[in-house]
Amino acid sequence: MRRRPEFLLCRNEKIGDRILEQMKIITVSGAHSNAGKTRVIERLLEIFKGWSCLKVTTLHKGLCPTGRDCGACGKLSSRFSIVSDKGIIEEPGKDTRRFKEAGAKDVLWLRAKPRGLRQGLKKAISMFSAEGEKGARGLIIEGTSVLKYLHPDLAIFVKRDNSLLKDSAKEVLKKVDLILTVYG
């Protein structure tokens, strides 16, 4: 029998089981890059078999706030782009590959300019619907800015014990259901 992660345990198991059965969309957002969002998603995928994942990257103007050249903030000619190419999704070292390895049924990556995020989310989520070709049982979305437009069944926010919140994280903090603090 698989153990639920501590952060999903409820004192009243009947309530906890009902919550788990009814969820359709879970978002995992964070204080900043490397806060632990991907690890939380990997743990969720141990429990939610047959669920899919959507990685959302809101593109930045100018220098990338992470200080790395991961390619995420590269040029985008349209308002958004949905990446489904397995060569990109399963590229070593990428979060999307970790989602697949953790058991995600399908994984897509939405890259969007701020003004295209709402439309991109709508399109990407529709690709996972039960009627769509991917037919996911549920969807876990990694991204902080998505909470401007979505009201998920569960919104998890991940931060480190010494995190300084990025501006987008401060904006959505009121919308989360659960804050996880990662120590160490």
Beta strands, then each sheet from edge to edge (+ up, - down):
strand 1: 25-30
strand 2: 52-58
strand 3: 80-83
strand 4: 107-112
strand 5: 139-142
strand 6: 154-160
strand 7: 178-182
sheet 1: 3+ 4- 2- 5- 1- 6- 7-
end
